Amino acid sequence: MNLIECQAKLYSYVLSLTGNKNDAHDILQETNKSILEKAADFTPGTSFPAWASKIAYYKVLAYHRDAQRETLLFNVETLQEISEKTLTKNGQYDRRLGSLFQCIQQLPDDHQQLLKQRYEEEKSLEEIADLWGRTYNGISSLLYRLRLALIDCVDKSLQLEEGT
């Protein structure tokens, strides 16, 4: 993952630590600048998002310090706790998303195509029903069953991964 690919994650991470969209945008820009300046310090083979998040964390701390606000939204201990929980949640999200992609690959080609038409191409159920020569309710039911199967597959995959 590179800087461009992790912008949304970095922004949501900074926002979780600031609680203010404008501040988060400003801090993200400062973070991006620092990441580019420190690119040579990144160790290939390690987690780029984790490295970038650490830089963002220090930018948030500096932002609060430099702003010299009378009342901080969070103290340093609270920021650290939120930071750790956010990074944990991001990791869980990444594992869940990876499992979802694996589960989709296990589906028959026609079911993969249906999911692609609905969620990537954003076709309406009516459009898909016309393309497939099926009823709206039939396509709706099939998508519902596919979503349930994917939820079950992802849950089982994560349980196997965790060894439980």
Secondary structure, 3 states (H helix, E strand, C coil): CCCCCCHHHHHHHHHHHHCCHHHHHHHHHHHHHHHHHCHHHCCCCCCHHHHHHHHHHHHHHHHHHHHCCCCCCCCHHHHHHHHHHHHHHHHHHHHHHHHHHHHHHHCCHHHHHHHHHHHHCCCCHHHHHHHHCCCHHHHHHHHHHHHHHHHHHHHHHHHHHHCC
